Amino acid sequence: MELKPCPFCGKPVNIYYSSATKGYYAVHLDEQHSDCIMLMPISINHNRILLSLSDAYSAWNRRADNG
């Protein structure tokens, strides 16, 4: 599944799992994002448990105009 770019700056992102917090996070692929408001990793769990990386991709790809 392909990830949509950052909704704030349009740059590519990646998703990683943190075993410490047991959650998925979106981060920019490179350090060249100082002009974006997404400076730190963003939790994409949205107060619910995501069971798989596929669920995390689907949550990240969801936008206000598509549910």
Secondary structure, DSSP 8 states (H G I E B T S, - for coil): ------TTT---EEEEEETTTTEEEEEESSS--TTSS--S-EE--TTS---SHHHHHHHHH--GGG-
